[in-house]
Amino acid sequence: MNAAQAEQMRNGKGFIAALDQSGGSTPKALRLYGVAGDAYAGEDEMFDLVHQMRTRIAKAPAFTGDKVIGAILFEMTMERDMDGIPTARFMWEQRGVVPFLKVDKGLDEERDGVQLMKPMPGLDPLLTRAVAAGIFGTKMRSVINAASAPGIRAVVSQQFDIGRQILAHGLVPIIEPEVTISIPDKAAAEDILLAELRAHLDALPDGVQVMLKLTLPEQPNLYKPLVEHPAVMRVVALSGGYSRDEANDRLAQNTGMIASFSRALTEGLSAQQTDTEFNDTIAAAIDGIYRASVAG
């Protein structure tokens, strides 16, 4: 583990940018960026365009470790370059931003009110490549759609099982059991999730740390016990479909949590903007998310 990166993750002021849209979410991300589906033919051109967008974000003057302490990358992004430098190295060496890698392969069908992660048979080789590329940690997402105790228990168990596999490679896993923001029993689901997370964190060996990425809770500071848990390096928040303003407002009420926003970060960015317009827009977004992240 890179000691300077670990220190930045534990104590750095700022937030983590989620630049990890995958094959399923990339068309929507490009559409919001002003690139219609008829602008590319096939996946290769689509991923070329989204990499151009991510590169433009990463090279923006405001996108530095002063406020953006980490960035989550998609596998194809890790395997590409920015300004002729492998992306993970570019993030850390040129921007001072700690690189993470999304490792999950998407979601299974819903069962017991949740969606577990699909199997990841190639995870160990991917983690080996990630270490060689200079990646610090990983991220993997499950989804909770109901206050189902057995479902939530299964989600957290799977996350920690794979988390231990990731830890064995010297990487720090970001465990992400997302609670869908629109469900009627969101607060009850969050209470169950809190109990399950605490039980699994308590069972980790001394000195081992993970990170958590959680939906902004209905009850402010619900997750404060996790922020303070010795097995937790950092608790980050996903925007989950909230607008940037609402996500920032909710985040500011949760002491010790910092943002890890995707769509809320890129809101308002457009391929048609001049570099000055683009850089001003991303700078304003970064400033707002940064203020909400350090408010607690």
C-alpha positions as CSV (number, residue, x, y, z in Angstrom):
1,M,0.0,0.0,0.0
2,N,1.3,3.5,-0.9
3,A,1.7,5.3,2.4
4,A,1.2,8.8,1.0
5,Q,-2.0,7.7,-0.7
6,A,-3.3,6.0,2.5
7,E,-2.7,9.2,4.4
8,Q,-4.6,11.2,1.8
9,M,-7.5,8.8,2.0
10,R,-7.6,8.8,5.8
11,N,-7.2,12.5,6.4
12,G,-7.3,14.4,3.2
13,K,-9.9,17.2,2.8
14,G,-12.0,16.8,-0.2
15,F,-14.0,14.1,-2.1
16,I,-13.7,11.1,-4.5
17,A,-14.8,11.6,-8.1
18,A,-16.7,8.6,-9.5
19,L,-15.5,8.3,-13.2
20,D,-16.4,4.7,-13.5
21,Q,-19.5,4.5,-15.8
22,S,-19.5,1.0,-17.3
23,G,-21.0,-0.3,-20.6
24,G,-24.5,-0.1,-19.2
25,S,-24.3,3.4,-17.9
26,T,-22.0,5.0,-20.5
27,P,-24.7,5.9,-23.1
28,K,-26.7,7.8,-20.5
29,A,-23.5,9.6,-19.3
30,L,-22.6,10.6,-22.9
31,R,-26.2,11.7,-23.6
32,L,-26.1,14.0,-20.5
33,Y,-22.8,15.3,-21.8
34,G,-24.4,16.2,-25.1
35,V,-23.3,13.3,-27.2
36,A,-26.2,11.5,-28.8
37,G,-26.3,7.8,-29.6
38,D,-25.9,8.4,-33.3
39,A,-22.6,10.1,-32.7
40,Y,-20.8,6.8,-32.4
41,A,-21.0,3.3,-34.0
42,G,-20.4,0.4,-31.6
43,E,-18.8,0.1,-28.1
44,D,-15.2,1.0,-29.2
45,E,-16.2,4.4,-30.4
46,M,-18.5,4.9,-27.4
47,F,-15.6,4.2,-25.0
48,D,-13.3,6.4,-27.0
49,L,-15.8,9.3,-26.5
50,V,-16.3,8.7,-22.8
51,H,-12.5,8.5,-22.3
52,Q,-12.2,11.9,-24.0
53,M,-14.8,13.2,-21.5
54,R,-13.0,11.7,-18.5
55,T,-9.6,13.0,-19.8
56,R,-11.1,16.5,-20.2
57,I,-12.4,16.3,-16.5
58,A,-9.1,15.0,-15.2
59,K,-7.1,17.8,-17.0
60,A,-9.3,20.6,-15.8
61,P,-7.3,23.0,-13.6
62,A,-9.7,22.5,-10.6
63,F,-9.4,18.7,-10.7
64,T,-6.4,18.2,-8.3
65,G,-5.8,16.5,-5.0
66,D,-6.4,19.9,-3.2
67,K,-10.1,19.1,-3.4
68,V,-10.5,15.8,-5.3
69,I,-8.6,13.4,-3.2
70,G,-9.4,10.2,-5.2
71,A,-11.1,9.0,-8.4
72,I,-12.8,5.7,-9.2
73,L,-11.9,4.5,-12.7
74,F,-13.5,2.0,-15.1
75,E,-11.3,-1.0,-16.1
76,M,-11.0,0.3,-19.7
77,T,-10.0,3.7,-18.3
78,M,-7.2,2.1,-16.2
79,E,-5.9,0.4,-19.4
80,R,-5.8,3.7,-21.4
81,D,-3.5,6.7,-21.2
82,M,-4.0,10.4,-20.5
83,D,-1.4,12.6,-22.1
84,G,0.6,9.5,-23.0
85,I,0.8,8.4,-19.3
86,P,-1.2,5.4,-18.0
87,T,-4.3,6.7,-16.4
88,A,-3.7,5.6,-12.8
89,R,-0.2,7.1,-12.8
90,F,-1.5,10.3,-14.5
91,M,-4.1,10.7,-11.7
92,W,-1.5,10.4,-8.9
93,E,1.6,11.8,-10.5
94,Q,0.1,14.7,-12.5
95,R,-3.0,15.5,-10.5
96,G,-2.3,14.3,-6.9
97,V,-5.5,12.2,-7.1
98,V,-5.6,8.6,-5.6
99,P,-6.8,6.1,-8.2
100,F,-9.4,3.4,-7.5
101,L,-10.8,0.7,-9.8
102,K,-14.4,-0.4,-10.3
103,V,-14.2,-4.2,-10.2
104,D,-17.8,-5.5,-10.2
105,K,-19.4,-6.9,-13.3
106,G,-22.8,-5.6,-12.7
107,L,-25.9,-6.8,-10.8
108,D,-27.8,-10.1,-10.7
109,E,-31.6,-10.2,-10.9
110,E,-33.4,-9.0,-7.8
111,R,-34.1,-11.5,-5.0
112,D,-35.2,-10.9,-1.4
113,G,-35.4,-7.2,-2.2
114,V,-31.8,-6.8,-3.2
115,Q,-29.5,-7.3,-6.2
116,L,-26.2,-9.1,-5.5
117,M,-23.2,-8.7,-7.7
118,K,-22.7,-11.0,-10.6
119,P,-19.9,-13.6,-10.3
120,M,-16.4,-12.2,-10.9
121,P,-14.4,-15.2,-12.1
122,G,-11.5,-13.1,-13.4
123,L,-11.1,-11.0,-10.3
124,D,-7.7,-12.2,-9.2
125,P,-6.0,-11.5,-12.6
126,L,-7.7,-8.1,-12.7
127,L,-6.5,-7.2,-9.2
128,T,-2.9,-8.3,-10.2
129,R,-3.1,-5.9,-13.2
130,A,-4.5,-3.1,-10.9
131,V,-1.6,-3.4,-8.5
132,A,0.9,-3.2,-11.4
133,A,-0.9,-0.2,-12.8
134,G,-0.6,1.7,-9.5
135,I,-4.2,1.4,-8.3
136,F,-4.7,2.0,-4.6
137,G,-8.1,0.4,-4.0
138,T,-11.3,-0.9,-5.6
139,K,-15.0,-0.3,-5.7
140,M,-17.9,-2.8,-6.1
141,R,-21.7,-2.1,-6.0
142,S,-24.7,-4.0,-4.8
143,V,-28.2,-2.6,-4.6
144,I,-30.8,-2.7,-1.8
145,N,-34.4,-2.1,-2.9
146,A,-36.3,-3.1,0.3
147,A,-35.9,-3.3,4.1
148,S,-35.3,-7.1,3.8
149,A,-33.1,-8.4,6.6
150,P,-32.1,-11.6,4.7
151,G,-31.5,-9.7,1.5
152,I,-29.3,-7.1,3.2
153,R,-27.5,-9.7,5.1
154,A,-26.6,-11.5,1.8
155,V,-25.5,-8.2,0.2
156,V,-23.1,-7.3,3.1
157,S,-21.8,-10.9,3.4
158,Q,-21.0,-11.0,-0.4
159,Q,-19.3,-7.6,-0.2
160,F,-17.0,-8.6,2.7
161,D,-16.2,-12.0,1.2
162,I,-15.0,-10.3,-2.0
163,G,-13.4,-7.5,0.1
164,R,-11.1,-10.0,1.8
165,Q,-10.0,-11.3,-1.6
166,I,-9.2,-7.7,-2.6
167,L,-7.4,-7.0,0.7
168,A,-5.2,-10.1,0.0
169,H,-3.8,-8.2,-3.0
170,G,-2.8,-5.2,-0.9
171,L,-5.7,-3.1,-2.2
172,V,-8.3,-1.2,-0.2
173,P,-11.9,-2.2,-1.1
174,I,-14.6,0.3,-1.2
175,I,-17.7,-1.6,-0.1
176,E,-20.8,-0.2,-1.7
177,P,-24.3,-1.5,-0.7
178,E,-26.4,1.2,-2.3
179,V,-29.9,1.8,-0.9
180,T,-32.2,3.0,-3.6
181,I,-33.3,6.5,-2.7
182,S,-36.9,6.1,-3.9
183,I,-38.0,3.1,-1.8
184,P,-40.7,3.8,0.8
185,D,-38.8,1.9,3.6
186,K,-35.4,3.5,3.0
187,A,-34.9,4.5,6.6
188,A,-35.7,0.9,7.8
189,A,-33.4,-0.6,5.2
190,E,-30.6,1.8,6.4
191,D,-31.1,0.6,10.1
192,I,-30.7,-3.0,9.0
193,L,-27.7,-2.1,6.8
194,L,-26.0,-0.3,9.7
195,A,-26.3,-3.3,12.0
196,E,-24.9,-5.7,9.3
197,L,-22.0,-3.5,8.5
198,R,-21.0,-3.1,12.1
199,A,-21.1,-6.8,12.6
200,H,-18.8,-7.5,9.7
201,L,-16.4,-4.6,10.5
202,D,-16.1,-5.9,14.1
203,A,-15.1,-9.3,12.7
204,L,-12.2,-8.0,10.6
205,P,-8.7,-8.6,12.0
206,D,-7.0,-5.8,13.9
207,G,-5.2,-3.3,11.6
208,V,-7.3,-4.2,8.5
209,Q,-9.2,-1.3,7.0
210,V,-11.9,-1.0,4.3
211,M,-13.8,2.0,2.9
212,L,-17.6,2.3,2.7
213,K,-19.6,4.0,0.0
214,L,-23.2,4.5,1.2
215,T,-26.4,6.2,0.1
216,L,-27.0,9.5,2.0
217,P,-29.2,8.4,4.9
218,E,-32.6,9.6,5.9
219,Q,-31.4,10.2,9.5
220,P,-28.4,12.6,9.5
221,N,-25.3,11.0,11.1
222,L,-26.8,7.5,11.1
223,Y,-23.5,6.2,9.9
224,K,-21.3,8.1,12.3
225,P,-20.5,4.9,14.2
226,L,-19.0,3.6,10.9
227,V,-17.0,6.8,10.4
228,E,-15.5,6.3,13.8
229,H,-14.9,2.5,13.5
230,P,-11.2,1.5,13.5
231,A,-11.7,-0.9,10.6
232,V,-13.0,2.0,8.3
233,M,-10.5,4.2,6.5
234,R,-13.2,6.5,5.1
235,V,-17.0,6.6,4.6
236,V,-18.0,8.2,1.3
237,A,-21.4,9.0,0.0
238,L,-23.0,8.3,-3.3
239,S,-25.5,10.8,-4.8
240,G,-27.8,8.1,-5.9
241,G,-30.0,10.2,-8.2
242,Y,-30.3,13.2,-6.0
243,S,-29.6,16.5,-7.7
244,R,-26.2,18.0,-6.9
245,D,-27.7,20.6,-4.6
246,E,-29.8,18.1,-2.6
247,A,-26.9,15.7,-2.4
248,N,-24.6,18.5,-1.1
249,D,-27.3,19.6,1.4
250,R,-27.7,16.0,2.7
251,L,-24.0,15.4,2.8
252,A,-23.3,18.5,4.8
253,Q,-25.5,17.1,7.6
254,N,-23.4,14.0,8.0
255,T,-20.3,14.5,10.0
256,G,-17.2,12.8,8.7
257,M,-18.7,11.5,5.4
258,I,-17.3,12.8,2.1
259,A,-18.7,12.7,-1.4
260,S,-18.1,10.2,-4.1
261,F,-20.4,11.6,-6.7
262,S,-20.7,10.6,-10.4
263,R,-23.7,12.2,-12.2
264,A,-23.9,15.0,-9.6
265,L,-20.2,15.8,-10.4
266,T,-20.7,16.0,-14.1
267,E,-24.1,17.8,-14.0
268,G,-24.0,20.7,-16.4
269,L,-20.9,19.6,-18.4
270,S,-21.2,19.5,-22.2
271,A,-19.1,18.4,-25.1
272,Q,-20.2,21.6,-26.8
273,Q,-18.7,23.9,-24.1
274,T,-15.5,25.8,-24.8
275,D,-12.6,24.8,-22.6
276,T,-13.2,28.0,-20.5
277,E,-16.9,27.2,-20.1
278,F,-16.2,23.5,-19.3
279,N,-13.4,24.4,-16.8
280,D,-15.5,27.0,-15.1
281,T,-18.5,24.6,-14.8
282,I,-16.4,21.7,-13.4
283,A,-14.6,24.1,-11.0
284,A,-18.0,25.3,-9.6
285,A,-19.1,21.7,-9.2
286,I,-15.9,20.7,-7.4
287,D,-16.1,23.7,-5.1
288,G,-19.7,22.9,-4.1
289,I,-19.0,19.2,-3.5
290,Y,-15.8,20.0,-1.6
291,R,-17.6,22.5,0.7
292,A,-20.3,19.9,1.5
293,S,-17.6,17.2,2.1
294,V,-15.7,19.3,4.6
295,A,-18.7,20.8,6.3
296,G,-18.8,18.2,8.9
